[in-house]
Amino acid sequence: MGVAEVLRCEVADAFSCLMVTGSEELVSRVIRVKVQDRANFHFPVTVVMPFCARYRGSYRDVTVKIMDGERRVSYVTPVTTEGTYGGQRGSFAEVKVYSLGFFAVVSCLKRENYTVPSRGLSLKLPMDQRICLNYLPGAFTAPVMAQIMIQPLDAVLLAAVKSRSDVYYSVVSTSPLLYLTHPTSQPLRRPLTVTLPCPPNPERKRKIRGQGEETKHHHTHSVYPAWDQPAGHRVRILGALKSSKETSNEQLIVLGSKDKQWSVLEKVTVRNQQDGLASFELTENFDRLLLVRLLSPLQPCHLTSLAEELEESVGCHAVTVVLQHRQDKPHTVLLAALPSRDLSWELNKLRAQGYSGLLETSSDISMCEGDQLLLRFSGNITSTDDTDLNVIIFLFKYSSFAIGTQNNQNDIPQDGIAFHSQRINHLLVRLTEVDPFGNHSSPHYKGAAVFYKVTRGELEWRGDKAAPKDGKLLGDPVCKLSLTLPKVRSINRPITARVKICEETDSLPDSLLLWLAGELSEEEIALLALSLRLRRSAAQLVKLRAGDSLSTQAFHVLAMWRRALPAAPHQPKASQLAHCLAKSGRPDLARELLLRQAAATRQGSLK
């Protein structure tokens, strides 16, 4: 009693990328439970978390993952219930814990722990009864504890890997990937027999099935036994039976892994059994096993590459980045990283919540569980700091939301979308224009959302979120989605008596050019001169007049460009110069220039 009053529970989805490792998949929110004001209470504490596992199957299970204040990880098998809890209906995981910290429900491969006694053991795995391990008596010098996990490899995954390279053409099928853990101090003294399913060639199965149906047709249309048929009929029946039982030319190869290094077990003999099963004997310990069925021989280097690609592709997913507007709130945009297989379903859910505005989607991006997409803006659109919490007026039952609060620095990614294959994370961002006088020939402000991929291994704990270890090494963007904002009000230039004021405030005074000249380096001056399209003779003239002073050279370059502009009252000189600064690699100076120019404009209007 009273424990709930002294504990504080808060959502910590910003750490979701760091809460999954290996083959784990996140199926719940991430929460952090901590004690308020160092209050005293007694353990254990019962924690009940809602979760939604879309894909369970017989190979996967759910468990509660706990990470304490010192980042030590523990797993607790929960009591899972389906029904109503606290007025909410769904799936719940209940655990009793003796420490506090971060909590999450994850889906992971089922682990089968067993003991191999001295008298031997014949084990059929509960996850897949076709897989069997047979330990002979005396296989180990003493009883040992062992563990096994099964990672299924479906035909779609194999077909995707085969499509990337022609060298895998002869691969017919593979067995599930077997993770086997034995004590390193106990080598095998007697062979271990492993039985794995590895389906035969489906084309051959269809051929045999057709021959069998033909044979059955001969039987059903005759009133006499087969041996009473004429000789011609007997030859056809016997030929069909013989072809259905003849041995195949397909080869079965075993691959084993030690210390994360795959190798072909050439000395291991594989025996074909019925119903697509095959067995082989091992005389040494391996931590991973894979059986491959081939139509023709394949070089060992290609076989090991196949095993590595299969293992890597298991956790990879095709992802589509979606950018969706609401018609009633054009300045709010929703960003999401969705599995491509669920794209239509998820878009229908968004439409049901009122997101029927402009839709932008990317091409497929390969991402793994826990990878992150970092976001930055380019062009004349950026995010605003005053994001309104009221934009979250809808909820998805098992979705996570984040509010975009980027700093006004388009060149530095601030926000990210974490990808989880069984959860959909959304990012809500409030947009605003960079330059209200920009895109003057268009009814919309234009920009782009640029995404950079950061893998789970490149993230680290930093403050209250997961951040890339080195933000300067993001590489090339994986996708760009165009953004538009309607111009809410038309910005009319002042006329008649106020024209003179606009010309004065928009004429880039010498004070503004002097400030800008002092901020530029020699290399930046050269790049800016190219962006301003100054002739080489003009640049030489600047050097003659300004001497060796960089700031003086920069000022003469800017002044010469200003004099060359047409004397039009509506010429946006500040916007043009800001655009050239951004092209030269100084978007920060471009932004500061526009801010100073806007301040000068307001001051001139007051006068």
C-alpha positions in Angstrom: 0.0 0.0 0.0 1.2 3.5 -0.8 3.8 2.5 -3.3 2.0 4.1 -6.2 2.1 7.5 -4.4 5.9 7.5 -4.1 6.8 6.2 -7.6 6.8 8.4 -10.7 6.1 6.8 -14.1 6.9 8.7 -17.3 7.1 7.8 -21.0 10.6 7.4 -22.3 10.1 6.5 -26.0 13.2 8.6 -26.9 15.2 5.6 -25.7 13.4 3.0 -27.7 16.3 2.5 -30.1 18.6 1.5 -27.2 16.1 -0.9 -25.6 16.4 -3.5 -28.3 19.4 -5.7 -29.2 19.9 -8.7 -31.5 16.7 -10.2 -32.8 14.5 -8.3 -30.3 11.5 -6.3 -31.5 9.8 -3.6 -29.4 6.1 -4.2 -28.9 5.2 -1.6 -26.2 6.0 1.9 -25.1 9.2 2.5 -23.1 8.5 3.8 -19.6 10.8 4.9 -16.8 9.8 4.3 -13.2 11.7 6.1 -10.4 11.3 7.0 -6.8 10.1 10.5 -5.9 12.1 12.4 -3.3 14.1 9.3 -2.2 11.1 7.8 -0.5 11.4 4.5 1.3 9.3 1.5 0.3 9.6 -2.3 0.1 10.1 -4.4 -2.9 8.8 -6.3 -4.9 6.8 -3.9 -7.1 4.2 -5.2 -9.6 4.4 -3.5 -13.0 1.7 -4.1 -15.7 2.4 -2.9 -19.2 0.1 -3.0 -22.2 1.6 -4.3 -25.4 0.6 -5.3 -29.0 2.6 -8.1 -30.7 1.5 -8.3 -34.3 3.6 -11.3 -35.3 4.2 -13.9 -32.6 4.1 -17.4 -34.0 5.6 -20.5 -32.4 9.2 -19.2 -32.7 8.8 -16.0 -30.7 7.8 -15.0 -27.2 7.3 -11.8 -25.3 9.3 -10.8 -22.3 9.8 -7.6 -20.1 13.2 -6.0 -20.5 14.4 -3.9 -17.6 17.4 -1.6 -17.6 18.3 -0.1 -14.2 20.1 3.2 -13.4 23.5 1.7 -14.1 22.3 0.3 -17.5 22.4 -3.3 -16.4 19.9 -5.3 -18.3 17.6 -8.1 -17.0 14.7 -10.1 -18.5 11.6 -11.2 -16.6 9.1 -13.6 -18.0 5.7 -12.0 -17.6 2.3 -13.2 -16.8 0.5 -12.3 -20.0 -3.2 -11.7 -20.0 -5.8 -10.8 -22.7 -8.8 -8.7 -21.6 -9.6 -5.6 -19.7 -7.2 -4.0 -17.2 -7.8 -0.7 -15.6 -10.6 0.0 -18.0 -8.5 -0.6 -21.1 -8.9 -3.7 -23.2 -5.8 -5.4 -24.8 -2.8 -7.5 -24.0 -0.9 -6.9 -20.8 2.4 -8.1 -19.4 2.6 -8.3 -15.6 5.9 -8.8 -13.7 7.2 -8.5 -10.2 10.5 -6.6 -10.0 13.1 -5.8 -7.4 14.7 -2.8 -9.2 13.5 0.3 -11.0 14.5 2.0 -14.3 13.4 1.6 -17.9 10.8 -1.0 -18.8 9.7 -2.3 -22.2 8.0 -5.4 -23.6 10.0 -7.0 -26.4 9.3 -9.9 -28.7 12.3 -12.2 -28.9 13.2 -15.7 -30.1 12.0 -18.5 -27.8 14.8 -20.0 -25.8 14.8 -23.7 -24.9 17.0 -24.5 -22.0 17.7 -28.1 -21.3 20.1 -30.4 -19.5 22.0 -33.2 -21.2 22.5 -36.0 -18.7 25.3 -38.6 -18.9 22.8 -41.2 -20.2 22.1 -39.1 -23.3 19.1 -37.2 -24.5 16.7 -37.2 -27.5 15.0 -33.8 -27.7 12.3 -32.6 -30.0 11.9 -28.9 -29.8 8.5 -27.6 -28.7 8.9 -24.6 -31.1 9.2 -27.0 -34.1 8.6 -30.7 -33.6 10.5 -31.5 -36.8 13.8 -30.3 -35.3 15.4 -33.0 -33.2 18.7 -33.3 -31.3 20.0 -36.7 -30.3 22.8 -36.9 -27.7 24.4 -40.4 -27.3 25.2 -41.7 -23.8 28.5 -40.2 -22.7 28.3 -37.3 -25.2 29.7 -35.2 -22.4 31.9 -36.1 -19.4 29.3 -34.7 -17.0 25.7 -33.4 -17.2 25.7 -30.0 -19.0 23.2 -27.1 -19.5 22.5 -26.1 -23.1 20.3 -23.6 -24.9 18.8 -23.5 -28.3 16.9 -20.9 -30.4 15.4 -21.1 -33.9 15.3 -18.3 -36.4 12.9 -19.2 -39.3 14.0 -18.3 -42.8 11.0 -18.1 -45.1 10.9 -18.6 -48.8 10.3 -14.8 -49.4 13.5 -13.9 -47.6 15.5 -16.5 -49.6 14.1 -15.2 -52.8 15.1 -11.7 -51.9 18.6 -12.7 -51.2 18.8 -14.8 -54.4 17.6 -11.8 -56.5 20.7 -9.8 -55.5 23.2 -12.2 -57.0 23.1 -14.8 -59.8 25.6 -17.0 -58.0 22.8 -18.2 -55.7 20.7 -19.5 -58.5 21.3 -23.2 -57.6 20.0 -22.7 -54.0 16.7 -24.5 -53.6 15.9 -24.0 -49.9 17.4 -23.6 -46.5 16.6 -24.9 -43.0 15.8 -22.6 -40.1 18.9 -21.0 -38.5 19.8 -22.9 -35.4 21.5 -21.1 -32.5 23.0 -23.7 -30.2 24.9 -22.9 -27.0 27.0 -25.6 -25.2 29.6 -25.0 -22.5 32.9 -24.2 -24.0 34.7 -26.2 -21.4 32.9 -29.4 -22.4 33.7 -30.7 -25.9 31.6 -33.4 -27.5 33.0 -36.9 -26.9 30.4 -38.7 -29.0 28.6 -37.5 -32.2 25.5 -35.3 -31.9 22.8 -36.1 -34.4 20.8 -33.1 -35.7 17.6 -33.3 -37.7 16.4 -30.2 -39.6 13.7 -29.5 -42.1 15.0 -28.4 -45.5 12.2 -28.6 -48.2 13.0 -30.2 -51.6 12.7 -28.5 -54.9 9.0 -27.5 -55.3 9.2 -28.0 -59.1 10.2 -31.6 -58.5 7.4 -32.1 -56.0 4.8 -30.8 -58.5 6.3 -33.2 -61.2 6.1 -36.2 -58.9 2.6 -35.2 -57.7 1.4 -35.0 -61.3 2.9 -38.5 -62.0 1.2 -39.8 -58.9 -2.2 -38.4 -60.1 -1.6 -40.1 -63.5 -1.0 -43.4 -61.8 -4.1 -43.0 -59.6 -6.1 -42.3 -62.8 -5.0 -45.6 -64.2 -6.0 -47.4 -61.0 -9.5 -45.8 -60.7 -10.4 -46.5 -64.3 -9.7 -50.2 -64.1 -11.8 -53.0 -62.5 -8.8 -55.3 -62.4 -5.7 -55.2 -60.1 -2.5 -53.8 -61.6 -1.0 -57.2 -62.2 -4.0 -58.3 -64.2 -3.6 -55.3 -66.6 -2.0 -55.7 -70.0 1.8 -55.4 -70.2 1.7 -51.8 -71.6 -0.4 -50.6 -68.6 1.9 -52.4 -66.1 5.0 -50.6 -67.6 3.3 -47.2 -67.3 2.3 -47.8 -63.6 5.8 -49.2 -62.6 7.5 -46.3 -64.5 5.5 -43.7 -62.5 6.2 -45.5 -59.2 9.9 -45.7 -60.0 10.2 -42.0 -61.0 8.4 -40.9 -57.7 11.0 -42.9 -55.6 14.1 -42.2 -57.5 16.8 -40.3 -55.6 17.4 -36.6 -56.5 20.5 -35.0 -57.7 20.1 -32.2 -55.2 22.9 -31.7 -52.7 22.6 -31.0 -49.0 25.4 -28.9 -47.4 25.9 -28.1 -43.7 27.3 -24.7 -42.6 28.5 -24.0 -39.1 29.6 -20.9 -37.3 32.2 -20.4 -34.6 33.2 -17.0 -33.2 30.8 -15.4 -35.8 32.7 -17.0 -38.7 30.8 -19.2 -41.1 32.4 -22.2 -42.7 31.3 -25.2 -44.8 31.4 -28.5 -43.0 32.7 -30.6 -45.9 33.4 -33.7 -43.9 29.9 -33.9 -42.5 27.6 -36.4 -44.4 23.9 -35.4 -44.7 21.2 -38.1 -44.9 18.0 -37.3 -46.7 14.8 -38.4 -44.9 11.1 -38.3 -45.7 9.0 -35.2 -45.7 11.8 -32.8 -46.5 13.8 -33.7 -43.4 17.6 -34.3 -43.3 20.0 -35.4 -40.5 23.7 -35.1 -39.9 26.2 -35.8 -37.2 28.5 -33.3 -35.4 31.7 -34.1 -33.6 32.4 -30.6 -32.4 30.5 -27.7 -31.0 29.1 -24.9 -33.2 27.1 -21.9 -32.1 25.1 -21.6 -35.3 24.0 -24.2 -37.9 22.4 -23.9 -41.3 21.4 -26.6 -43.9 21.3 -25.6 -47.6 19.8 -27.6 -50.4 21.4 -27.1 -53.8 20.6 -28.0 -57.4 24.3 -27.9 -58.4 27.6 -27.4 -56.5 28.4 -24.0 -55.1 31.8 -22.7 -54.1 32.4 -22.5 -50.3 33.0 -18.8 -50.4 29.5 -18.2 -51.9 27.9 -20.5 -49.4 29.4 -18.6 -46.5 28.3 -15.3 -48.1 24.8 -16.7 -48.4 24.7 -17.6 -44.7 25.9 -14.1 -43.8 23.4 -12.4 -46.1 20.5 -14.5 -44.8 21.4 -13.8 -41.2 21.7 -10.1 -41.9 18.5 -9.9 -43.9 16.4 -11.5 -41.2 16.2 -8.2 -39.3 16.0 -5.9 -42.3 12.7 -4.4 -43.5 11.6 -2.4 -46.5 10.5 1.0 -45.0 8.6 3.8 -46.6 8.8 7.3 -45.2 5.5 9.2 -45.3 4.9 12.9 -45.0 1.2 13.7 -44.5 -0.7 17.0 -44.1 -4.0 17.8 -42.5 -6.3 20.0 -44.7 -7.5 21.9 -41.6 -4.0 22.5 -40.2 -1.6 23.0 -43.2 1.2 24.2 -40.9 1.3 20.8 -39.1 2.8 17.8 -40.8 3.0 14.2 -39.7 6.1 12.1 -40.5 6.2 8.4 -40.1 8.5 5.4 -41.0 6.1 2.6 -42.0 6.9 -1.0 -43.1 6.2 -1.1 -46.8 4.1 -4.3 -46.4 1.7 -2.4 -44.2 1.7 0.9 -46.1 -1.9 0.8 -47.4 -3.3 -0.3 -44.1 -1.5 2.5 -42.2 -2.4 5.2 -44.7 -6.1 4.2 -44.3 -5.7 4.6 -40.6 -4.3 8.1 -41.1 -7.1 9.1 -43.4 -9.6 7.9 -40.8 -7.9 10.4 -38.4 -8.3 13.3 -40.7 -5.0 13.2 -42.6 -6.4 13.6 -46.1 -4.2 16.4 -47.3 -1.1 16.3 -49.5 0.8 13.0 -49.3 4.5 12.5 -50.0 6.1 9.0 -49.9 9.7 7.9 -50.3 11.0 4.8 -52.2 11.8 1.7 -50.1 14.6 2.2 -47.5 16.2 -0.8 -45.9 16.1 -0.5 -42.1 16.6 -2.7 -39.1 14.9 -2.8 -35.8 16.0 0.2 -33.7 17.5 2.2 -36.6 16.7 5.9 -36.6 15.9 8.5 -39.3 17.3 12.0 -38.4 15.5 14.9 -39.9 16.5 18.4 -41.1 14.8 20.9 -43.3 16.1 22.7 -46.4 14.8 25.5 -48.6 12.4 28.1 -47.4 10.7 26.0 -44.8 11.8 25.0 -41.3 10.2 23.9 -38.0 9.2 26.2 -35.3 10.0 26.1 -31.6 6.5 27.0 -30.4 5.0 23.7 -31.3 1.4 23.5 -30.0 0.6 20.6 -27.8 -3.0 20.8 -29.0 -1.9 19.4 -32.4 -2.1 15.9 -30.9 -5.9 15.7 -30.9 -6.0 12.1 -32.1 -4.4 8.9 -30.7 -3.5 5.6 -32.2 -3.9 2.9 -29.6 -0.4 1.4 -30.0 1.4 4.3 -31.7 4.1 6.7 -30.2 4.1 10.4 -30.9 6.9 12.9 -30.7 6.7 16.7 -31.0 9.1 18.3 -33.4 11.1 21.1 -31.6 14.0 21.8 -33.8 16.3 24.7 -33.4 16.3 27.1 -36.3 19.4 25.7 -37.8 18.5 23.8 -40.9 21.9 22.3 -41.3 21.8 20.4 -38.0 19.4 17.4 -37.7 17.6 17.6 -34.4 14.7 15.2 -34.4 14.5 11.6 -35.3 12.0 8.8 -36.1 12.8 5.5 -34.5 11.9 2.4 -36.6 10.3 -0.6 -34.9 8.7 -3.3 -37.1 5.8 -4.0 -34.8 5.2 -0.4 -33.7 4.5 2.8 -35.7 6.2 5.9 -34.5 5.0 9.3 -35.7 6.6 12.7 -35.5 4.4 15.8 -35.5 6.1 19.0 -36.6 4.9 22.6 -36.8 6.3 24.3 -39.9 7.0 27.9 -40.7 8.7 29.8 -43.5 12.3 31.0 -43.3 11.9 34.1 -45.5 8.3 35.6 -45.8 9.4 37.4 -49.0 10.8 34.2 -50.6 9.2 32.2 -53.4 7.6 35.4 -54.5 6.5 33.9 -57.8 4.7 31.0 -56.2 1.5 30.9 -54.1 3.3 28.6 -51.7 6.5 28.6 -49.7 8.7 25.7 -50.8 11.2 23.5 -49.0 12.1 19.9 -48.3 12.4 17.4 -45.4 15.7 15.6 -45.6 16.3 12.3 -43.8 19.6 10.7 -42.7 19.8 7.0 -41.6 21.6 6.2 -38.3 21.9 2.5 -37.4 21.3 1.2 -33.9 25.0 0.6 -33.4 25.8 4.3 -34.1 23.5 5.6 -31.3 24.4 6.2 -27.7 22.9 7.5 -24.5 23.0 11.3 -24.3 20.9 13.2 -21.8 17.3 12.4 -22.2 17.4 10.8 -25.6 19.3 8.5 -28.0 21.8 10.5 -30.2 24.3 9.6 -32.9 27.9 9.1 -31.6 29.2 11.5 -34.3 26.6 13.8 -35.8 29.1 15.1 -38.3 29.4 11.7 -40.1 25.8 11.2 -41.2 26.7 10.5 -44.8 24.3 11.1 -47.7 20.5 11.5 -47.0 18.4 8.4 -47.7 15.4 10.4 -49.0 14.1 13.9 -49.5 10.4 14.8 -49.4 9.1 18.1 -50.7 7.2 20.5 -48.4 4.9 23.4 -49.2 3.2 26.0 -47.0 0.4 28.2 -48.2 0.9 31.9 -48.0 -1.7 32.8 -45.5 -1.6 36.5 -46.3 -0.3 38.3 -49.4 2.6 40.5 -48.5 2.1 43.7 -50.5 5.0 46.1 -50.9 4.2 49.7 -49.7 3.4 52.3 -52.4 3.5 56.0 -53.1 4.9 57.9 -50.1 6.2 54.7 -48.4 8.1 53.5 -51.5 11.1 55.5 -50.4 11.2 53.8 -47.0 11.1 50.4 -48.5 13.9 51.2 -50.9 16.0 52.5 -48.0 15.3 49.5 -45.7 15.7 46.9 -48.5 18.8 48.5 -50.0 21.3 46.6 -47.8 22.9 49.5 -46.0 26.7 49.7 -45.6 26.4 48.8 -41.9 24.9 45.4 -42.7 27.5 44.7 -45.4 30.3 45.7 -43.1 29.0 43.3 -40.5 28.8 40.5 -43.0 32.2 41.2 -44.4 33.8 40.7 -41.0 32.2 37.2 -40.7 33.6 35.7 -43.9 36.9 33.8 -44.4 39.1 34.0 -47.5 37.7 30.8 -48.9 34.2 31.8 -48.2 34.7 35.2 -49.9 35.9 33.3 -53.0 32.8 31.0 -53.0 30.5 33.9 -52.4 32.0 35.8 -55.3 31.2 32.8 -57.5 27.7 32.6 -56.2 27.2 36.3 -56.8 28.4 35.8 -60.4 31.0 38.5 -60.3 33.4 38.6 -63.2 37.1 37.7 -62.8 38.0 41.3 -63.8 35.8 42.6 -61.0 37.5 40.3 -58.4 40.9 41.5 -59.6 39.8 45.1 -59.2 38.6 44.4 -55.7 42.1 43.1 -54.7 43.7 46.2 -56.1 41.4 48.5 -54.2 41.2 46.6 -50.9 44.7 45.4 -50.5 45.3 42.5 -48.1 42.5 43.1 -45.7 40.0 40.3 -46.0 37.1 42.2 -44.5 37.7 45.1 -46.9 37.9 42.8 -49.8 34.6 41.2 -48.7 32.9 44.6 -48.3 34.1 45.7 -51.8 32.7 42.4 -53.3 29.3 42.9 -51.7 29.2 46.6 -52.6 30.1 45.9 -56.2 27.4 43.2 -56.4 24.9 45.7 -54.8 25.7 48.4 -57.4 25.2 45.9 -60.3 21.6 45.1 -59.2 18.8 46.6 -61.2 17.2 49.7 -59.6 13.8 48.0 -59.1 11.8 49.0 -56.0 10.6 45.4 -55.4 14.0 43.7 -55.9 14.5 41.4 -52.8 18.2 42.1 -52.4 18.5 40.6 -48.9 16.8 37.4 -50.0 19.2 37.1 -53.0 22.2 37.6 -50.9 21.0 35.1 -48.3 20.4 32.5 -51.0 24.0 33.0 -52.2 25.4 32.7 -48.7 23.5 29.4 -48.2 24.9 28.1 -51.5 28.4 29.1 -50.3 28.1 26.9 -47.2 27.0 29.6 -44.6 23.2 29.1 -44.0 23.8 30.5 -40.5 24.9 33.8 -41.9 22.0 33.8 -44.3 19.5 33.4 -41.5 21.2 36.1 -39.4 21.2 38.5 -42.4 17.5 38.1 -42.9 16.9 38.6 -39.2 19.0 41.8 -39.1 17.3 43.0 -42.3 13.8 42.4 -40.9 14.8 44.3 -37.7 16.0 47.2 -39.8 12.8 47.1 -41.8 10.7 47.3 -38.6 12.8 50.1 -37.2 12.4 52.1 -40.4 8.6 51.5 -40.4 8.4 52.9 -36.9 10.4 56.0 -37.8 
